Amino acid sequence: MTRKPLKPDGRQESGITLSALRTFVAIVDAGSFSKAAAALGVSQPSVSIQLNSLERACRVLLLHRRPRLELTDAGRDLFVRARLIISRLEEFEGSVSDLRELRRGNLSVGLSGPHVAMPLIGSFVERNPSLTLSTRIGNTSTLLADIAQCRIDAAIVAMMGAAPGLSCTKVADLRLALCVRADDPLARRRTIRPQDVASRPLIMREEGSVTRQIAERIFAAARTRPSIRMEITGREAMKEAIVAGLGLGVLFAHETEGDSRLVPVEMAGTPPGAAIYAVTLGESLEIPVVRAFIEHVTMRVSPRK
């Protein structure tokens, strides 16, 4: 059996190349072999060869090919490290001024709501206009899964508290409210108890939404079973359903700002602790563009009262 050559310190060469690492990262970022090949300016067979070579060198499967392209557990762990290695190389290759001003790089951010997230993203892009930034909208559960699967770098999401195993920076406190039409008699109330709306049809957010989780806690604590007429995915669709007279809805109070058709009424019994957080993998903080984004969010936050 042919032995791999030894390094000067006596260790064997691993066979892992920077080209293979770049290819691996490009495949995950692009979501397909063909798109990765186009991004790298090489042929698709070359991309397949590089990935196969990396998997042989690592002696683990990094990507499931079927039924869809997806990172394995080992692949998720190595993907963050591969990005870090490439990022460090780019730091070395670039000038100091470029690095300080973040004039290059890619960043993907998930958001569960635009009201708080978009101003933060907008100001970050304004300060770093040459960055390539993409966004993904979803509820908290799906976006946290996207972070864990390395499909996005960071997310700005609503949570009841910091998520275990992730780096979480508090961005803003949240207040849950019953959302009613402006012409509804309830709109004149300052607060409302869950029991007061038990007989009214209620519109609920989809499973996985933090808004729904908090609403269910409120009704459970009041020992009240709400009359749920329908479930709706997304706050904008919920607001339109409320305006259309399909029922009352539970939203965070700030989500009705700027919409004169709706009035948020504070709900009694709202549990404390709900907040919007900027979330990422702890390892990803070593990637300069991710670290810069989280630091930017930290400096810009102004918690809501």
URGI-V434715 format. One record per run of one state. SS is the DSSP state (alpha for helix, beta for strand, coil for the rest). FROM is the first residue (numbers start at 1). LEN is the number of residues. Records with the same first field share a line. If there is no record, write none. Layout:
BEGIN
SS = FROM-LEN, FROM-LEN
END
This chain:
BEGIN
coil = 1-5, 7-5, 13-5, 31-2, 41-3, 59-4, 65-5, 72-1, 94-2, 102-4, 112-2, 128-4, 138-2, 149-5, 160-7, 174-2, 182-3, 189-2, 193-1, 198-3, 206-4, 222-5, 233-2, 244-4, 257-5, 268-7, 281-2, 287-1, 301-5
beta = 6-1, 12-1, 63-2, 70-2, 106-6, 132-6, 154-6, 167-7, 176-6, 191-2, 201-5, 227-6, 248-5, 262-6, 275-6
alpha = 18-13, 33-8, 44-15, 73-21, 96-6, 114-14, 140-9, 185-4, 194-4, 210-12, 235-9, 253-4, 283-4, 288-13
END
